[in-house]
Amino acid sequence: MDNNDVLKQLQANKGALLQLMNSPDGRRLVQLISQQAGSGSLKKAAGAAARGDTADISRIIQNLVSTPEGAQVVERINQSMEK
């Protein structure tokens, strides 16, 4: 499952999204993205993703996974989504 698959799954399943956002990895993901992209960019990308346009959030996540910690957090989230 790649990052776009995870985004689509979260978009389709609001309960999974809420569960993710309340998890330690979800909170850390938001912190890392906010540090990297800024909260304004994150809000804009999240709004676009909610409307079905995942290009901005995908770009932010690609930048995030290029860092060691970001890659680890995203991998743990991917693994939890596959369960």
LINVENKA-V404815 format. One record per helix or strand of 3 or more residues. SS is the DSSP state (A for helix, B for strand). FROM is the first residue (numbers start at 0). LEN is the number of residues. If there is no record, write none. Layout:
# LINVENKA-V404815
ss->{SS | SS}
from->{FROM | FROM}
len->{LEN | LEN}
This chain:
# LINVENKA-V404815
ss->{A | A | A | A | A | A}
from->{2 | 13 | 23 | 38 | 54 | 67}
len->{10 | 8 | 14 | 12 | 10 | 15}
